[in-house]
Amino acid sequence: MTTSSVSKGCFVFKPSAKKKKTSLTVADYFNEGLRDSEDSKKRFESCQLLWQQMKSQTEQLQEEMNKRLFENLIGFLRKSHADFHNKKDDWSCRMRASEIPTAALVLGVNVTDHDLTFNSLSDILHETITPFVVLLQSKECTGIKQLLQKLLTQLMGNTVDIDLEEEEEQVTISQRKMNCTLASLSDWYKRATKKSASPKKKRSLTSTHWESPPVVVIFKDLESFTASVLQEFIVISSGYVQDLPLVLVFGIATSPMIIHRLLSHSVSSRLCIELFQSMSCTEHLATVVDQLLLTNHFPIKLSGRVMQVLITIFLYHDFSVQNFIKGLQLSVVEHFYTQPLSVLCCSLSESRKRIKNLSHAQCENIRHLSSFMSYVESQTPENQVNLLTNDRFLKEMTQEFLERLNSYHENFTPILRCLHHFTCILPKYPLGKQIREIYCACLEKKVWETEDYNSALPLLRMLAKDEIVATLQKCVAVLKPYSEKKLGNALEKLEEFLINFQSLEETTQNEEDEDTSPQKSLQKKTDLYQLQKKLLEMKETRRTKKPSRFELLRQDVVDFIDGLVREYLLPPEMLPLHEVVYFSAASTLRRHLNAAPRVALHTALNNPASYLKCLENEGGSISNAAPDICIAYKLHLECGRLINLYDWLEAFATVVHAAEGSESDSAQQVDDVTHARFIRAVSELELLGFVKPTKQKTDHVARLTWGGC
């Protein structure tokens, strides 16, 4: 608001109208490829609703898989607690050598999923058994003092409202920490259970809790605990088992043998150990894939490459099902964020309403889809004109395309399961042992054109009768719910095959007797000429032998299954508008989930405009508008193995003050503020591992990277 004038004067500046600040919601960011804010809101709401449904399904699966394990653990706690309660006065004689009941819980190598399991176990124990549950981690228990301190802090700070005396209420947590012993814990437990059971006092324990509830101590990562700390804690605890119903739970990721490696025989003999095994992570993943991806409950689908990325990260990185679910969540969010037509990724009834309200811009988005263009090329000239110019006709065809996609998914999954039942019993599993492997193969290409499928067909034609009958029964069970739909004819045909196989029992037995009659004749005494003659006759008979009824029926079964595969297991890329429901950006997903930190750091420091949109891309030059750490990083790339700090500071100050256009020397440029900014930038680079101090020269730092990345 300044002006220059030769003469003095009065200048009036009218205040500009202040713009109202508008706060953006999350839905406003779902506007990729859209001009209408209403569609972005629908995309966000659809994404949120869909993921909530999928999340609740995963949580239900987790509860069902942990249900049996938790029931066994509760039974173990009930048994140990009954012994303590019935023989309370003689607790030391309850078990040999005052043993502490211990549950060894083998959870597998997917350590990132253990927290969810232990939190669920803790919640169940809190609700139904005991309020005294402690979760311990190795990083918090470096010594016996820290372990006891953590133990008492969690117990005395639990949610149960225990009536303490007025003097005890004034005791702070810091004072309690000064006397962290199991003796004080035992005394506190007696007062807590005594006052909770007293009728004159306010009852603190709920009716669902057991009388004299046990104190459950969970070691979440047993392998990481120091052996001396564990041994000392167990030895001390074994002396208080008469008055304190202590129960230990060991979370094991590798093998139960780790208990005997960490604990000596004299210490492990003080434990009464019972082993519990959870479901393996691969079985857990198979259940999640089966219930989330191989169903028609959710409209969104993943392409074969996206599935391969998620499964590869699972198999070769962490075996974490929770990380797999997070990757699935990222796929859902990315699909609704980047695909403008994801507004139609909903239930079939809802899609009918949304298709009617499609704008002209959305119709143009449909016309730009590659699958739609391929469909248009196969139509007559008249239909091509209507599809490309008539929005009303396009909406009708869009509804037909989505109905065709829905029918395709309904038929795809059961036929895929039938194919899996046939191929999973073959030697060396040519199409994979898990159904997810066949699923990925069918999504990527025509599975009947692959080498693995062609090698599986000859093996199917060699199956025994009992194997074929058992597999047909499984396939009939799979197709039963679809008896009134398009697959009803396939179900009737499979049932007919089963009846024919059952009618072959007597006929097959007679044929076997006839086939063995020439062999029985060979057992009789004969001369060399007769033997040679009979062998030649048998050889000729085998050449001209017609296939039996069983072989013909087996051939018919294999040909029928092959026909179902070719009809229903088409890759989704062959269907129009498959982009609406299929997320196929595998490279984006890989970049987010399997990132390269060094490359990302170099990109952010060398070209901050790629992350900070307010900056302009300066190419190879150094801009003073960039953050200080980016300026220092670019300058350090121009140096050798050793960097002179003073020269580095001068160059930094020159870049920072470049916009001022001052011609002053570097000593005047390096003021206190510039010096402080430089020190902070160098410290950040040292923290990131690009430079380090060196003893070769006191005023130098050593560069830790090669080249420019």
Protein Blocks (a to p, Z undefined) as FASTA:
>chain_A
ZZcdfbdcddddddddddddddddfklmmmghiabfklmmmmmmmmmmmmmmmmmmmmmm
mmmmmmmmmmmmmmmmmmmmmmmmmmmmlmmlmpghhiacdddddebjalmlmmmmmmmm
mmmmmmmmomcdcdddfklmmbfklmmmmmmmmmmmmmbdcdddfklmmpcfklmmmmcc
fklmmmmmmmmmmmmmpmkbccfbdfkbcehiadddddfblmlpcfklmmmmmmmmmmmm
mmmccddddddfkbmklmmmmpcfklmmmpccdddddddfklmmmmmmmmmmmcckbmbd
cdfklmmmmmmmmmmmnopaklmmmmmmmmmmmmmmmmmklmmmccfklmmmmmmmpcfk
lmmmmmmpmklmmmmmmpcfklmmmmmmmmklmmmmmmmmmmmmmmmmmmmmmmmmmmmm
mmmmpghilnojbfklmmmmmmmmcfklpmklmmmmmmmmmccfklmmmmmmmmmmmmmm
mmmmmklmmmmmmmmmmmmmmmmmmmmmmmmmmmmmmmmmmmpccdfklmmmmmmmmmmm
mmmpccdfklmmmmmmmmmmmmmmmmmmccfklpghklmmmccblmlmmmmmmccfklmm
mmmmmmmmlmmmmbccehjaccfkbcfklmmmmmmmmpcfbdcfklmmmmmmmmmmmmno
pabdfklmmcfklmmmmmmmmmmmmmnopaccdfkbmkbccdfbehjZZ
